[in-house]
């Protein structure tokens, strides 16, 4: 929904109203323009107290409750009704505005048909209001009325042809309607008109590529969409299952194409994290931290990802660094998980109680404390705390998890009857043969091995569930049965899916029967060794950026006018160069050199003197030699590169041998339009 309140105020025709109303409404308008919505609401409430028939103040109250992060939809609707009963019938502008608010409220509470009806009333009163047209198009899409949605998007474009993002929205609806040729046309149009492309259009192109089985193209388009919108996109969920390596390669390529800044690396880190590629996520988070104006803001993210791979020393370090500026609940919970992974369950509870200081009625914290009490050998105390969690938590999934823990604890105490009662209660919540992970342990506690076999079969065909750690949950279930073979099998599968818990498992009571098992001990030892190797590799990559990830870096190029152009960065300034392996040095024109000197990208100390050089045509020219302190080529940072400044102002920027001799391999792939470089 667009912020149209100010526009409406300006467009209002003059009306005769009580002086008090005029004063409070004016004050409300001033506060609204300053985005002080609390003050605006205060004046509007005073206005309706003085004059209960002030329809405009009622309308503004409705708008603020609906849209300004209050989410008080009942009160918004009441104020809207008051506005409709008090506004003059001649005041169509404000009446349409109130119906638009009703449409917004109905949309947010998912009464889509009522939302559509309200927007249609608003639009009937203001036929050219593009906000109502857009909202109607969106509601019709949500209702599955694709032809209606297309009609309103087309109407929007007719009224506002320069609003490029609407073309992407229209492409998406055409795709959902099964009209792929039209979807393709609008994707092409959107990307041609929009500077840098449109994320929605690239999402549609990705979906169409999946439909035709072209996963390489699907990954390219999905990655482009992610970096244009700076976040994960839904298409990634499909592709990380179908072709995770291709998708990760496409993400790395987008990083190479983009300016290397904190935002680019933040997007890459988030995408890698979503794919369970935690070591890639850590690399990009460290790069984000290097480039951020507030590096401490990255500490919580680093701590969380280090925790995921069970690099406990690093996780604890970054949680403690975070604690210096932020003592929020999540920090204490993170420290608690680190302590739990080390088998220090009572210390973990000390951290959880610190988290509870700010939210003493948070049932999930009681649940975590109860789990630790059980692991610490205090089952009676655990049961009391599980009871508290059960009272405070309403979500059914959490209730089932609590019941599984209660049944396990009662059984440990030898109270079999109580365990059976709880298991029977839990089964009543089951809907047919559900495969929710909460039932994995409940079925194990009930001794239902046939159900566990069905869960295993379900997981074999559900890669998304595997990525979400459900092999590990199934391993827990078989551990309750002390089934060595299946427990080890599903622990291995969980690790292969990218979920890391091997250092925690030996500390958990249900795995005690495996502590002397040679295969289990080998699994844990191998994981510990791999963890140390990964940490050393990450440190090596971060410590020596010229050997970035020790892998080939891909540098995208464009072919124009018979030459290949690539983007590089000199001392932080992005520039486009002609890729020329025949040139001796990197060279820039005097125009770029003067600009760089004036703006601080070069200093007087960078100028090294004069030299003669020969061009590709055989001509001899005199040029100034400079030192480029930092030349970023794709993912690689090169230090102290010799370059020439050419007096010819129209001379192209050349990327020559003073750069390329730093690499072991230089390969041009014209089909993929990338240059592959491998550092020596």
N, C-alpha and C positions, 0 to 999 in steps of 0.2 A: 504494500500500500504506500502511495506517495504522500508526502507531507504537503497538504494543500491548504492548510488552515490560513496561512499568511496571505496566499493568493485570494482566498475567499474574502478575507477582511478588506483587502484593497478594492475588490470588485463590488462590495456591498453598496447598494443605493442608500441614500440618507433616509433615516426614519426618525419619527418623533417618539422618544422614549423618556422615561422618568430620569431626572438628573442623577439620582443615585445609581441607576443602571448604567448610565453613560460613564460615570466615574469608574465604577468597578470593572466594567468591560474594557475601558481604556487601559486601566492598570493591568488587567489580565493579558491584554494584547501585548503590552510592553514586556511583561514577564515571559510570555510565550516566545517572542522574538529573541530573547536572551537564552532560550532553552531552559529557563528556570520553571519547570512544570509544577513543582510543589507550590511555588508562589502564585503561579497562574491559577492553579486549582483553589488556592486560598481565596483569591479575589473573586473567582466565579461563585464559590460557595457563599461568600458574603453578599454577592449580587443577588442570588436567589433567596437568601434570607430577607433582604430588604424588599425584593419584588419577586415573589414565587412565579410570576408569569414572564420572567425574563427568559425567553426561549433560546436566545443566543448563548447565554451563560450555561443553560442546561446542555446545549449542544457541545460546548467546549468541554464541560465535565465528562460527557459521554466519550468524546474523542480522547481525552487524556487517560481515562480509565481503560480504554480499549487498546490504545496504541503506544503509550509512553512508558512501557515496561512495568505498568501496574498490574495488568492482566486481571483486573477486577471486573469480569465480564457481566456478572449479575447487576452490579451497580451501574455499569456502562449502559446496559439495556434499559434500566429504570430511568436514567437521565435522558436517554434518547426518547423514550415514551413521553416524558414530561415536555421535552422540546417540541415534539410533534403536536402535542395538545395545546401549546402556548404560542407557537410561532404563527404569524399571520399567513393566511393561505396565499397571499400575494407574494410572499417572500420565498419564491421557488428555489432560489440559490441555496438558502439555508436548509430548506426542507430536503432538497436533494442531498445536501451534505450529511444530514442526520440519517437518511436512508443508506448512504454509503457507510456510515459508522455501524449501522445495524448489519449490513452485509459483511463488514469486517468481523464483528463479534460472532455472527453465525458461522463464518468461515473458520474461525479459530476454535470454536467448540464442535466443529465438524458436522454442522447441520447445513450441508452444501446446497440442498434444494432451497431452503429458506434464504441462504446467502445469495443465491442466484436471483431470487424474486426481489430482494431488497435492492440489489445492484440494478436490476432492470427498471425499477421505479425511479431510482436516481438518474439513470441514463435517459429515461423518457422525458425528464424535466431538463436535462442538460445533454442533448444528443451528441455534442462534440467534445465532451469531457473525456480526455484520453485516459485519465486515471480510472474512471468507471469502466471504460471499454477494456482496458488491460485486466482489471479485476474480474470482469465477466468472462473474458477469454480464459483466465486461469481457473475459475470455478468450473466452467464447462469442461475444461480438460480433466479436472479432478473427478467430475461426474462421468467421465468416459464419453462425453458428447463431443467427439473430435471435430465433426463438421461444423458444429456451432462455434467451437473454440477457434477454428480456422477462420470462420467468418468475422469474428470480432478482432482477431489479430490483423486480418487484412484491412479491416476498417481503421484500425489504429495506424497502420502504415500509410493509408490514404491521407489521414489527417496529419501525420508526423513522419514523413518518409526518411528523415535523417536520423531517426532513433535506431541505430544499427543493431542493438542487442535484441530488438523485437524480431528481426529476421532469424536469429538463432532460435528464439522461442518457437517461431512458426515452423522452422525446420524440424524441431523436436516433435511438434504435434502432428505434422505430416508423416513423420516416421511412425508414430504410435498409431496413426490411422491406416498404416500399410501403404502409403503413397510415397514410395522410396525415390522415385524420379524427382518429385517435387521437393522432397527432403534434401536430396543431393543438390538441387538447383539453389535452394535457399542457403544451404551450408556454404556453397561456393561464393554466393553473393555476399553473405555475411563476412566471410574471411577476406574477400577482396576489398570490401568497403571499410572494415574495421581495422584500425592500426594494430598490427601484431596478432590478429585473429580473434576469434570469439570462442570462449570455453564451451558454451552449449553446442555450437556447431561442430567443434572437434569431438565432443561426446557422441553426437549423432553419427559422425563419420566412423568413430570407433565401433559403435553398435552395428552399423551396416557392414563393416569389415568382418566382425565376428560372424554375422549372418552368412557371409559368403566363404567363411573359413580362412580368411587372410589374417592370421594372428599377428604377423609382423606389423602390418599396417594398423591393425586394431590397437596394438601396444603403442605405436608411435602417436596415434591420435589421442589415445587416453592420456599419455604422458604430457602431451601439449596442453590438453584441457586442464590437467592438474596444475601445471606451472602458470597457466594464465589466471586461474582462480586461486592459486596459492593454497590448495588443499587437495585432499584425496577426492576422487570422484567414484560414483557407484559402479561404473564400468570396470574399475580396478578390481572390485570384488570378484567379478567373473574371470578376469584375466589372470589374477594371482592364483587361481585354481587351475585354469587351462594351460597357462604358459608363464609361470613366475619368472623364469630366467630372462625371457624375452622382455617382459615388462620392466624388470630391474635394469636391463640394458638400455631400454628406451628412456628410463628416468635418468640414468647417468648421461645419456646423450643430451637431454634437455639441460642438465646442469652445465655440460660443456658449452652449449650454445649460449647460455644466459650469462649476464654479468654476475661475477662471483661476489655476491653480497650476502648479508645475513638472511634476508628473506628467501633468496634462492636456496640456500643451504637448509633453512628451516623447512621449506616445502619438501626437499629431498629427504630430510631426516624423517619427517612425518610419514611420507609415502613408504620409505624403507621399513619403518616401525610397523606400519599397518600390514606389511607383507611378512612380518616375523624375521626380517633381515636386520637383526639388531646390531651387528657389527658395522654394517653400512650406516645405520642410523647414528651410531656413536661417532663415526668418522665425520659425518655431516654436521652433527651437533657441535663437535669441537671446532669445525671450520666456522660454524655460525657464531660460536663464542668469540673466536678471534676477530670477527668482522663486526660484532655488535657494539653499539655505543654503551650498552648495559650488559656486559658479559655475565654478571651475577644472575641475570634473568634466565640464563641457560642452565644454571646449576640444578634446579629441580628435575628438568628433563634428563640431564645426564645421569643424575642419581637413579631415576626410575628405570632407565634402560640398562645401566650397569646392574641394577638389582635383577632385571629380567634374565641376564646371562649369568647370574650368581657371582659376579665379580664384587664380592662383598666389601673388600677394603675400599675400592673406588666408590661404590654406592654410598657407604657410610661417610666417606670424605665429603662428597658433594651434598649429602643431606645436612651434615654439620655446617658446611659453608652456607647453605640456604638458611639454616636456623639463625644465623647472625642478623638476618634482615626480615625473616618471615617465620613466625612460630605457628603457622596454620596447622590444622588437623592433619593434612596430607603428609606433612614433614614427619610428624610423630608416628604416623602409621607406617611410613617408609622405614624409619629407624626400627620400628617394631618388627617389620618383616625381615630386615637384615639380622636382627637378634634371633628371630625364630629360625632362620636358615642356619645359624650357628648353633642351634640347639639350646639357646639361652631363653627359655620360655618365660620365666618370671621377669627377666629384664625386659623382654618384649612387652609384658603387661604393664610395666612401669611407664613405658613410652605410650601405650594405648590409654592409660589413665590420664596422661598429660593431654592427649588428644581429646579426651572426654571433658576436660575442664571447660572448654568453650561450647560443648554440645552434650550436656549430661544425659539427655534423653535419646541419644543415638543408639538404637537397638543393635545395629551392625557392629558397633564397637564392643558391646557386651558379648556378642556372638564370637568375635575374635578372641576376646579375653577368655571365654569359656573353653575354646579349643586349646589355648595354651595351658590352661589349668589341667586339662585332661592329659596333655602330653607331659606335663611336669609331674604327673603321678598324684593328682589331687582330684579324683573323679567326683567326690561328693560336692566339693566347691564348684566344680565344672557344671554339675547338674543344676545347682541353684542359679548359676549365671545364665545357663541356657534358658531356664524358665523366665528370667527377666527379659532376655532377648525376644523370646516368643511373645511376650505381652506387648513389647514395643514395636515389633516388626509386623507389617500387614501383608507384604508381598508373598504370594503363594510359593514361589520358588525358594525364597529364604525360609519359609515355614517348613518346607520339605527337607531342606538342608539341616535345620535344627532338629527335626524329628530323627533323621538318620544319625546325627551325633548323639542324641539322647538314647536311642536304642543301642548304639554301640557302647555307650558308657554304662547303661544299666546291665548289659550283658557282661561287661568286665567285672561289675560288682556281684555277679551271680544272680541278679534279679531278672530271671528269664521271662517271668509273667509280665512284668512292666515293659520289657522290651517288645514282647509280642503285641501288647495292647497298642503301643505307639506305632508299630509297623502296620497294624490293621487300620488305624486312623489314617495313616499316610496313604494307604492303598485306596481309601475311599475318595481321595482327591484325584485319583488317576482317571484320565480320559482315554479309554480303549488301551491300545498297546503303545503308550507314549515312549519316546526316546529322549526325554529330557534327562540331562546328566544327573539330576537329583535322584532319579529312579535307579541309576546304575548301582549305587551303594545300598539303596533300600532293597533292591532285588537280591543283592549279595547277602545282606543281613537276613533276608527271608529264605536263603538257601535255594533261590530259583535260578539254577544254572542254565535252564533253557531260555529264560528271559535274557540272561547275560549274553548268550550266544546270538540271540536276535539283535541285541544292541551292537555287538561286534560286526554283524553282517551289515547293519545300517551304517556304521562308521566307515566301512570299506568303500561305500559308494557316496560318501559325503565328505569331500575334501575340505569344505568350509568348516565343518565340525572338527575335523582333524587339526586344522590350523588353530582352532580355538581351544585346543588342549584337551579334547574329550578322550583321546587315547589314554592320557594320564589319569583321567577320572575312572576309566574302565580298569586301568591297572590297580587303582585303589580298591575297586570292588573285588577284584580277584585276590588282592592281598588280604582282604578280610576273610577270605576262604582259605588263606595260606596255600593257594594254588601257584606253586613256583613257576611252572612253565608259562602260564598265561600272564602272570604278573610281569615276568621279565620280557615277554614278547611285546606287551603294550607299553612298557617303559621305553623300549628301544624305538618303537614306532612314534612315540610322543617326541622323543629327542630328534628323530629324523624330520618331523614336522616343524621343528624349530622352537619347541617349547622346552625350557631348561629348568629342571627341578632335581637333578641328580645329587646335588650336594645337600639338599634338604632331606631327601628320602631316608637316609640312614638315621636321621634324628627322630623320625616319626614312628610311633609305637607299632602301627599295623605292619610295618616293614621289618620289624625286629627279627622275624624268622629267616630273613635273607642276609643278616649281617655277616655270617660266616660262609655264605655261598660264594664259591670262586668266581662264577660268572658275574654276579652282582658286584663283587669287589673289583673285578676287571673293568666293568662298565663305569663305575665311579672314578677309578684311577685314570682311565683313558680320558674321561671328560675333564678331570682336573688338569691333565697334561695339555689337552687341547685349549683349555681356558687360558693357561699361562702362555701358550704359543700365540693365541689370538691377541692377548693383551700386549705382548711384545711386538707383534706385527703392527698393531694399531699405533703404538708409541713410535715405531719406526716411520710409519707413514706421516704421522703428525710432526715428527722431528725433522724430516727431510722432505719438504714439499716438492723438490725436483724429481723424486722417485715416487710420486703420488700413486698409492695403492700398488706400486710395482707392476702395473698393468698397462696395456695399450690404452691411450687416450684418443678419443675420436673428436676431430675438429670439423664441424660442418662447414661447407662452402657453397657459395652461389656462383653459377657460371654466367657471366655477362660480358658481352663485347669481346669474346675470345679469351678472357682471363678468368681465373678462379679467385674469388674474394673471400677472405675469412676475417672473423672478428677476433682481435687480440686486445690486450689492455697494457698500456705503458704507464707505469707509476700510478695506476688507478684510473687512468683515462681510457675508455673504450674507443678503439679506432678500427676501421676496416682496411686491411692490407691485401695487396695482390700477392698470391702465393707464387714465388719465383725461385726455384732451386738453382737457377743460373746466376742469380745476383750474388755478389760476394758478401754484402752486408745487408742488414736491415736498413732501409732508408726512408726518410720522411721529407716532405717539402718544407720550405722556409715558413710557409703559412702555419702549418701545424707546430713547428718549432717555436715560432713567436707566440702563438696562443698558449703553448705549454709553459713557456717562460713567464709570461704575464700572469698566469693563473696558478703558478706554484708547482706544476707538474715537472718542471725542470728548474735547476738552480744554476748559477754561474759556475759552480764547482763541477757540473756535469759536462762542461764543454772542454774538449781535450786538444783542440788545435785544428789544422787544415791538412787535407790530403787530396791528391788527384785520384780520380776513379774513371773506369771505362764503362759506358753504358752498353746495353745489349746490341745497340746499332753500331758500336765501335767508336763512338764519340768520346773524347776526353773532357772531363769537367772537374772543376775544383769544388770541393765541398768541405763543410765543417764536420769534424768527427765529435760525436757525443757518446757518453756512457748512459745506457738505460739501466737504472738501478734495479728495476723489476719489470720483466716482460712476462705476462701471463698468456700462455698458449694452451687453449683448452683447459685441461685440469692441471697443467704443469706450470710452475713458477720458475722462471730462469732469472738468475741474478747477474748483473754487470755484463750486459750485452753491448757490443760495439755497434754503433749505427752512424749513418751519414746523413747530413742535412743538405738537400739539393736546393740551389738558389731558384730553380725554375718553380714558380708558384703553382703551376698546374701539374707538376710531376706526381705520378701515383705513389702511394705508400707501398713499399716492397718488403716482403718478408724473405730474407735471403739466408745465405749459408752461415753467417755469424750466429743465427738462431739454430739452423738445422743440424749443424755439426755437434750440437749438444745431445742429439738423439742417436740411438742405435739403429732404428728403423724408421723410414719415412715412406708411407705407402698411400697412393691416391686411389680411392674407389669411386670411379665416375658414376657407377650405377647407383650407389647409395649416397653419393655426393658428400663423402666425408674423407678427410685426410687422417690416416692412422699414424700415430707417433708413439714410439717406445723409448723412454729415457734410458741412457746407458747405465 
